[in-house]
Amino acid sequence: MKTVRIANGQAFWGDSPAAPIAQVRGGDIDYLTLDYLAEITMSVLRKQYERDPDAGYARDFVDLMSEIMQECIERDIKVIANAGGVNPQGCAQALLDVAASKGISGLRVGVVTGDDIMAQLDGMVGEGVPLQNLDTGQSFEEVRDRIASANAHLGAEPITRALADGANVVITGRCTDPGLVLGPLVHEFGWRWDDWDLLAAGTVAGHTIECGAQASGGNFQGGWREMGDLAHVGYPIVEVSADGTFVVTKHPGTGGAVTTATVTEQLLYELGDPATYLSPEVTADFTALEVQEVGRDRVEVTGARGRPPTDSLKVSMAYSDGFQGSAMITYAWPDALAKAELADSILRTRLEGLDLRLRAIRTDLVGYDSVHGPVIPSEGSDPAEVVLRVSIWADDPGTVSRFAAEIAPLVMGPPGFTGLLAGGRMRPSRVMAYWPTLIPKSVVDPQVIVRDGV
Amino acid sequence: MRLIDVAHARSGDKGDSVNIGLIARDRSDYPLLVREVTAERVAHHFAGVCLGEVKRYELPNLGALNFILSSALGGGGTTSLRVDAQGKAMGEALLFMEIDV
């Protein structure tokens, strides 16, 4: 029975550069999927693109492909990546340039566009699309003039078009993470767009591996000590059958583990209502999934159910929302905690005297209660050291800089100020905030272009 | 007994909300989780941290419960001043909860 082996080699931009190479060289796979986009990555890429019209995509992806392109083409491993950012065509051109300069033949790049809806926002507002914040219900008017990027989450369908046209590398802009996996499955098995249970199975398979090694021993709360060689953790692979059943596994000889527990933790990751997992192609239901160990580092997942999707597409926007800064000072025994608290009180008294306009200020005692807060009490402990962390958020960078100037003088406060953890004086960093919303599917028209190398 | 003796957990963020997947180490302990770890008790456990409501979903097929804690990340995502801005450790905070066996 035919199975399709789909690997994940990158869970976020900045994930292990070695992981995708290990996925290609560690054994047989049919597809390598790579996820580069976090919530606000597009706004960063758009800034790069405005400075340089040849930029605006994940340059790391091009560096990676320069290393593995030849092998992938020779072994017929297709690569699907949302590395295109705000300039998928530029990303494709960079790949074609790599192929040309290295004399690699046979590259055929599919480019998916149409996710970038910046230019359509005014029109949508005019037509009465509310674009309100999906989480908070806030009105779009509050942020409209500060929007830095706006991208619809396209799904698997345009990827299948690129594959049908013979692409061996598919580059998208914003695309759902599971779509990177569902696309190849629909292409390989000829699933119909109303085979709801199959589309749900492919979506669950995508969800299982989209966060990389989180399915195979990384960030595993249930037994991290038993995960073996995490320095060489194996990234996950799904072996999917035509009936939607799939086995999660990893290459032999790698670290980590694939067990029912590691897979279950990942199935629950960032899950909302388990009966209603939304995607552009299908609404998937996790409540009848069965997870079963069928061999060493082999876990079978069955029972996905699906129903028709909604008429909406999710949109991720980013908008500029002031400046933040954070200072950290270490105090040590005796009375580390009391010293940190006194320094914080001195700092706040001085800030009050300056009459700065702050949107928020927060004090944390790192090493004492900064993570679990009141949920896991630290009262009564006498830590040998405590890091005082004070963070602020303001509308303008000048306010953050003025706050920063008050940190070093705390050396004249309680004894034992052991220097600033973050190095020199803190610099204001611009905050890009996230604005999720929904739009009607009909507004977006994904385009696919396939380009040949030499 | 604390939850950590019978369950494991993973948490993640969605905007200003956190989801916590709580999984029975032994499938036979799932009914215990259903009985003891109610949405009300989770809200009480995270008092002062979760400022909104707590929703609970049951997944008997996975021996797991999924909790959504709203208004729990100080604004969430890229604007939160919290050390744990994405609630990555909140699953482990839940495991500190005392339960009756």
Boltz contact constraints between the chains, C-beta under 6 A:
constraints:
  - contact:
      token1: [A, 40]
      token2: [B, 78]
      max_distance: 6.0
  - contact:
      token1: [A, 135]
      token2: [B, 15]
      max_distance: 6.0
  - contact:
      token1: [A, 221]
      token2: [B, 8]
      max_distance: 6.0
  - contact:
      token1: [A, 221]
      token2: [B, 9]
      max_distance: 6.0
  - contact:
      token1: [A, 221]
      token2: [B, 10]
      max_distance: 6.0
  - contact:
      token1: [A, 222]
      token2: [B, 8]
      max_distance: 6.0
  - contact:
      token1: [A, 264]
      token2: [B, 23]
      max_distance: 6.0
  - contact:
      token1: [A, 264]
      token2: [B, 62]
      max_distance: 6.0
  - contact:
      token1: [A, 265]
      token2: [B, 10]
      max_distance: 6.0
  - contact:
      token1: [A, 268]
      token2: [B, 21]
      max_distance: 6.0
  - contact:
      token1: [A, 268]
      token2: [B, 64]
      max_distance: 6.0
  - contact:
      token1: [A, 268]
      token2: [B, 66]
      max_distance: 6.0
  - contact:
      token1: [A, 269]
      token2: [B, 10]
      max_distance: 6.0
  - contact:
      token1: [A, 269]
      token2: [B, 12]
      max_distance: 6.0
  - contact:
      token1: [A, 270]
      token2: [B, 12]
      max_distance: 6.0
  - contact:
      token1: [A, 271]
      token2: [B, 19]
      max_distance: 6.0
  - contact:
      token1: [A, 271]
      token2: [B, 66]
      max_distance: 6.0
  - contact:
      token1: [A, 274]
      token2: [B, 57]
      max_distance: 6.0
  - contact:
      token1: [A, 274]
      token2: [B, 59]
      max_distance: 6.0
  - contact:
      token1: [A, 274]
      token2: [B, 66]
      max_distance: 6.0
  - contact:
      token1: [A, 288]
      token2: [B, 61]
      max_distance: 6.0
  - contact:
      token1: [A, 289]
      token2: [B, 61]
      max_distance: 6.0
  - contact:
      token1: [A, 360]
      token2: [B, 81]
      max_distance: 6.0
  - contact:
      token1: [A, 362]
      token2: [B, 81]
      max_distance: 6.0
  - contact:
      token1: [A, 364]
      token2: [B, 83]
      max_distance: 6.0
  - contact:
      token1: [A, 370]
      token2: [B, 83]
      max_distance: 6.0
  - contact:
      token1: [A, 371]
      token2: [B, 83]
      max_distance: 6.0
  - contact:
      token1: [A, 371]
      token2: [B, 84]
      max_distance: 6.0
  - contact:
      token1: [A, 371]
      token2: [B, 89]
      max_distance: 6.0
  - contact:
      token1: [A, 372]
      token2: [B, 93]
      max_distance: 6.0
  - contact:
      token1: [A, 373]
      token2: [B, 49]
      max_distance: 6.0
  - contact:
      token1: [A, 374]
      token2: [B, 48]
      max_distance: 6.0
  - contact:
      token1: [A, 375]
      token2: [B, 49]
      max_distance: 6.0
  - contact:
      token1: [A, 375]
      token2: [B, 93]
      max_distance: 6.0
  - contact:
      token1: [A, 376]
      token2: [B, 96]
      max_distance: 6.0
  - contact:
      token1: [A, 391]
      token2: [B, 81]
      max_distance: 6.0
  - contact:
      token1: [A, 431]
      token2: [B, 79]
      max_distance: 6.0
  - contact:
      token1: [A, 432]
      token2: [B, 78]
      max_distance: 6.0
  - contact:
      token1: [A, 433]
      token2: [B, 78]
      max_distance: 6.0
  - contact:
      token1: [A, 433]
      token2: [B, 79]
      max_distance: 6.0
  - contact:
      token1: [A, 434]
      token2: [B, 77]
      max_distance: 6.0
